[in-house]
Amino acid sequence: MVSYSIPPNANTMVLGDGPAVICVHGIAASLYDWQRLLPALAGNGYRGYALDLLGHGESPKPTNVQAYHIDVLYEHFTRWLQSLALQKPPVLVGHSLGGYLSLKHAIQQPAQVRAIVLIDPFFTIRQISPILRLLRRRPALGARALHWTPEWLINALMGWDPISATEYTPTERQRIANDYKRAAPQIVYITRHIPDLAPHLPKLDTPTLVIWGEQDHTLAPESFPRLVSTLPRAHGAPIPRIGHQPHIGQPDLVNQLVLEFLNQLQKEPIPE
């Protein structure tokens, strides 16, 4: 564990009453990624929670790059979970880096996780695109680029990308660009030293739903069927003609898949 003084607080959104569902966003995002899922959870008898991870959204943004180690990020996340004082293990819904944190928590604390929903999850460096590999090797370059690139240019670049242009509305592209600029530039250091979770996955006996966009250009889409086949209790739901963020680009379909999984889970006995 990296030694660092971790701010105990995290910006949080809570909606609904019922069994707890914890939503964890990906890198350079925020809790607003879940603005379509949280109302759907609340409307179907669940209590949805979402947080801004350390360095993201309105949560603390340390300037020391030591704070952007995966162990520090994970400890910040688990301290926030503990602060909720939940009476029963929650379901974790994680996108991308949020999927990594959800898997890591289920591996390390299996009794504290009822089930997992993974949306285009990150779990091994072998998944990432060539541009992200470059930024991982030269994080200072990525941090400077994130700091100096204006929000309007990030928005424009998403509009030029044919997948993003069709996947997001102009309002959604603006919010995503705003999340990039609200995040600490040092977040690019998070993947610099990040353990591969793949060796631990065959033993993870947690009910899991894996949802992914078949046109994901951030993480290799062929990695997700392999993940489903590796996890003992997983099933997959590929979504065609969508990229890395299906919960934003196809929220109604993703909400339906998540709710069907949760409702089926309620019919199963909770393990002792």
C-alpha positions as CSV (number, residue, x, y, z in Angstrom):
1,M,0.0,0.0,0.0
2,V,1.3,3.4,-0.9
3,S,1.6,5.7,2.1
4,Y,-0.4,8.9,1.6
5,S,-2.8,10.9,3.7
6,I,-6.2,10.3,2.1
7,P,-9.0,12.9,2.3
8,P,-11.9,11.1,3.9
9,N,-14.7,12.9,1.9
10,A,-16.2,12.2,-1.5
11,N,-18.9,14.1,-3.3
12,T,-22.0,11.9,-3.3
13,M,-25.4,11.5,-4.9
14,V,-28.1,9.3,-3.3
15,L,-31.5,8.5,-4.7
16,G,-34.2,6.0,-3.7
17,D,-34.9,3.5,-1.0
18,G,-34.2,-0.2,-0.9
19,P,-31.2,-2.5,-1.5
20,A,-28.0,-0.6,-2.1
21,V,-26.5,-0.2,-5.6
22,I,-23.1,1.6,-5.7
23,C,-22.2,3.3,-9.0
24,V,-18.5,4.0,-9.7
25,H,-17.5,6.1,-12.7
26,G,-14.4,5.8,-14.9
27,I,-11.3,7.9,-15.3
28,A,-11.9,11.6,-16.1
29,A,-15.6,11.2,-15.4
30,S,-17.9,12.0,-12.5
31,L,-21.0,10.9,-10.6
32,Y,-23.0,12.6,-13.4
33,D,-22.3,9.5,-15.5
34,W,-25.1,7.9,-13.6
35,Q,-27.8,10.6,-14.0
36,R,-29.9,8.3,-16.1
37,L,-29.3,5.1,-14.0
38,L,-29.9,6.5,-10.6
39,P,-33.6,7.6,-11.2
40,A,-34.2,4.2,-12.8
41,L,-32.9,2.4,-9.7
42,A,-34.9,4.6,-7.4
43,G,-38.1,4.0,-9.5
44,N,-37.7,0.3,-9.2
45,G,-37.1,-0.1,-5.4
46,Y,-33.4,0.4,-5.1
47,R,-31.2,2.9,-3.3
48,G,-28.6,4.2,-5.7
49,Y,-25.4,5.8,-4.6
50,A,-22.8,7.5,-6.8
51,L,-19.5,9.2,-5.8
52,D,-16.9,11.4,-7.4
53,L,-13.6,9.4,-7.1
54,L,-10.6,11.1,-5.7
55,G,-9.3,13.7,-8.1
56,H,-12.6,13.8,-10.0
57,G,-15.7,16.0,-10.1
58,E,-16.2,17.8,-6.8
59,S,-14.2,15.4,-4.7
60,P,-10.7,16.5,-3.3
61,K,-8.0,16.9,-5.9
62,P,-4.5,16.5,-4.3
63,T,-1.7,18.0,-6.4
64,N,0.9,15.4,-5.3
65,V,1.1,12.7,-7.9
66,Q,1.5,10.1,-5.1
67,A,-2.2,10.5,-4.5
68,Y,-2.9,9.1,-7.9
69,H,-1.8,5.6,-7.2
70,I,-4.4,2.8,-7.6
71,D,-4.0,1.8,-3.9
72,V,-4.8,5.4,-2.8
73,L,-7.8,5.6,-5.1
74,Y,-9.0,2.3,-3.8
75,E,-8.6,3.3,-0.2
76,H,-10.5,6.5,-0.8
77,F,-13.3,4.5,-2.4
78,T,-13.5,1.9,0.4
79,R,-13.4,4.6,3.1
80,W,-16.4,6.2,1.4
81,L,-18.1,2.8,1.3
82,Q,-17.6,2.3,5.0
83,S,-19.0,5.8,5.7
84,L,-22.3,4.7,4.2
85,A,-22.8,2.2,7.1
86,L,-24.7,-0.2,4.9
87,Q,-26.5,-3.1,6.6
88,K,-26.2,-5.5,3.8
89,P,-23.5,-6.0,1.0
90,P,-24.3,-3.8,-2.0
91,V,-24.3,-4.4,-5.7
92,L,-21.4,-2.6,-7.4
93,V,-21.9,-1.0,-10.8
94,G,-18.5,0.1,-12.3
95,H,-17.6,1.6,-15.6
96,S,-14.0,1.3,-17.0
97,L,-11.7,2.3,-14.0
98,G,-14.8,2.0,-11.8
99,G,-15.0,-1.6,-13.0
100,Y,-11.4,-2.2,-11.9
101,L,-12.2,-0.8,-8.4
102,S,-15.4,-2.9,-8.2
103,L,-13.5,-6.1,-9.2
104,K,-10.7,-5.3,-6.9
105,H,-13.1,-4.9,-4.0
106,A,-14.9,-8.1,-4.8
107,I,-11.6,-10.0,-5.0
108,Q,-10.3,-8.5,-1.7
109,Q,-13.6,-8.4,0.2
110,P,-16.0,-11.0,-1.4
111,A,-18.3,-11.1,1.6
112,Q,-18.9,-7.3,1.2
113,V,-20.2,-7.5,-2.4
114,R,-23.6,-8.9,-3.3
115,A,-23.0,-8.8,-7.1
116,I,-21.2,-6.7,-9.8
117,V,-22.3,-5.0,-13.0
118,L,-19.3,-4.2,-15.2
119,I,-19.7,-1.7,-18.0
120,D,-16.7,-1.8,-20.4
121,P,-14.5,-2.6,-17.4
122,F,-10.8,-2.2,-17.2
123,F,-9.0,-5.1,-15.6
124,T,-5.6,-5.5,-17.4
125,I,-3.2,-3.2,-19.1
126,R,-3.4,-5.5,-22.2
127,Q,-6.8,-4.0,-22.9
128,I,-5.7,-0.4,-23.4
129,S,-5.3,1.4,-26.8
130,P,-1.9,2.5,-28.2
131,I,-2.5,6.1,-27.3
132,L,-3.3,5.2,-23.7
133,R,-0.1,3.0,-23.6
134,L,1.9,6.1,-24.6
135,L,0.3,8.2,-21.9
136,R,0.9,5.5,-19.4
137,R,4.6,5.5,-20.2
138,R,4.8,9.3,-20.2
139,P,2.2,10.5,-17.6
140,A,3.7,14.0,-17.2
141,L,3.0,14.6,-20.9
142,G,-0.6,13.5,-20.5
143,A,-1.1,15.7,-17.4
144,R,0.2,18.7,-19.3
145,A,-2.1,18.0,-22.2
146,L,-5.1,17.6,-20.0
147,H,-4.2,20.8,-18.1
148,W,-3.7,23.0,-21.2
149,T,-6.4,21.6,-23.6
150,P,-9.4,23.9,-23.4
151,E,-12.9,22.4,-22.8
152,W,-14.2,23.6,-26.1
153,L,-11.5,21.6,-27.9
154,I,-12.2,18.4,-26.0
155,N,-15.9,18.9,-26.9
156,A,-15.0,19.5,-30.6
157,L,-12.7,16.5,-30.8
158,M,-15.6,14.3,-29.6
159,G,-17.8,15.8,-32.2
160,W,-15.3,15.0,-34.9
161,D,-15.1,11.3,-33.8
162,P,-17.8,9.4,-35.8
163,I,-18.7,7.2,-32.9
164,S,-18.9,9.9,-30.3
165,A,-20.8,12.2,-32.7
166,T,-23.6,9.6,-32.9
167,E,-23.3,8.2,-29.4
168,Y,-23.7,11.5,-27.4
169,T,-26.1,14.4,-27.7
170,P,-24.4,17.9,-27.7
171,T,-25.4,18.3,-24.1
172,E,-23.8,15.0,-23.1
173,R,-20.6,15.9,-25.0
174,Q,-20.4,19.2,-23.2
175,R,-20.8,17.5,-19.8
176,I,-18.1,14.9,-20.6
177,A,-15.8,17.7,-21.7
178,N,-16.5,19.6,-18.5
179,D,-15.7,16.4,-16.4
180,Y,-12.4,16.2,-18.2
181,K,-11.6,19.8,-17.2
182,R,-12.9,19.4,-13.6
183,A,-10.6,16.4,-13.0
184,A,-7.1,16.9,-11.7
185,P,-4.6,16.6,-14.5
186,Q,-2.6,14.1,-12.3
187,I,-5.3,11.4,-12.9
188,V,-3.3,10.3,-15.8
189,Y,-0.8,8.8,-13.3
190,I,-3.5,6.3,-12.0
191,T,-2.7,3.6,-14.6
192,R,1.1,4.0,-14.3
193,H,1.4,1.2,-11.7
194,I,-1.7,-0.9,-11.7
195,P,-1.8,-4.6,-11.0
196,D,-3.3,-7.0,-13.5
197,L,-6.5,-8.5,-12.1
198,A,-6.7,-11.3,-14.7
199,P,-4.9,-13.9,-12.5
200,H,-7.5,-13.5,-9.7
201,L,-10.7,-13.6,-11.9
202,P,-11.2,-17.4,-12.2
203,K,-11.7,-17.6,-8.4
204,L,-14.2,-14.7,-8.2
205,D,-17.5,-16.4,-7.3
206,T,-19.6,-13.2,-7.4
207,P,-22.7,-12.9,-9.7
208,T,-21.6,-10.6,-12.5
209,L,-23.1,-8.9,-15.5
210,V,-20.7,-7.6,-18.1
211,I,-22.1,-5.0,-20.5
212,W,-19.9,-3.6,-23.3
213,G,-20.0,-1.5,-26.5
214,E,-18.8,-3.5,-29.4
215,Q,-17.1,-0.4,-30.9
216,D,-15.1,0.5,-27.8
217,H,-11.9,2.3,-29.0
218,T,-10.5,2.8,-25.5
219,L,-10.4,-0.8,-24.3
220,A,-10.2,-3.8,-26.6
221,P,-13.7,-5.0,-27.1
222,E,-12.5,-8.6,-27.6
223,S,-11.3,-8.6,-24.0
224,F,-14.9,-8.5,-22.6
225,P,-16.1,-11.9,-23.9
226,R,-12.9,-13.4,-22.5
227,L,-13.7,-11.8,-19.2
228,V,-17.2,-13.3,-19.2
229,S,-15.8,-16.8,-19.9
230,T,-13.2,-16.4,-17.2
231,L,-15.5,-15.3,-14.4
232,P,-17.3,-18.3,-12.9
233,R,-20.7,-16.6,-12.5
234,A,-20.8,-14.1,-15.3
235,H,-22.9,-13.5,-18.3
236,G,-22.4,-10.9,-21.0
237,A,-24.5,-8.3,-22.9
238,P,-22.7,-6.8,-25.9
239,I,-24.2,-3.7,-27.4
240,P,-23.6,-3.1,-31.1
241,R,-22.8,0.3,-32.7
242,I,-21.8,1.8,-29.4
243,G,-18.4,2.7,-27.9
244,H,-16.8,3.0,-24.5
245,Q,-19.7,4.5,-22.6
246,P,-22.9,2.6,-23.4
247,H,-24.5,3.8,-20.1
248,I,-24.4,7.3,-21.7
249,G,-24.9,6.5,-25.3
250,Q,-27.7,3.8,-24.8
251,P,-28.9,4.5,-21.3
252,D,-32.4,3.0,-21.7
253,L,-31.0,-0.3,-22.9
254,V,-28.3,-0.4,-20.2
255,N,-30.8,0.5,-17.5
256,Q,-33.0,-2.4,-18.7
257,L,-30.2,-4.8,-18.6
258,V,-29.1,-3.7,-15.1
259,L,-32.6,-3.8,-13.7
260,E,-33.3,-7.3,-15.1
261,F,-30.0,-8.5,-13.5
262,L,-30.9,-6.9,-10.1
263,N,-34.5,-8.2,-10.1
264,Q,-33.3,-11.7,-10.9
265,L,-30.7,-11.3,-8.1
266,Q,-33.5,-10.5,-5.6
267,K,-35.0,-13.9,-6.3
268,E,-31.8,-15.7,-5.3
269,P,-30.9,-16.4,-1.6
270,I,-28.1,-14.3,-0.2
271,P,-25.1,-16.5,0.6
272,E,-24.4,-17.0,4.3
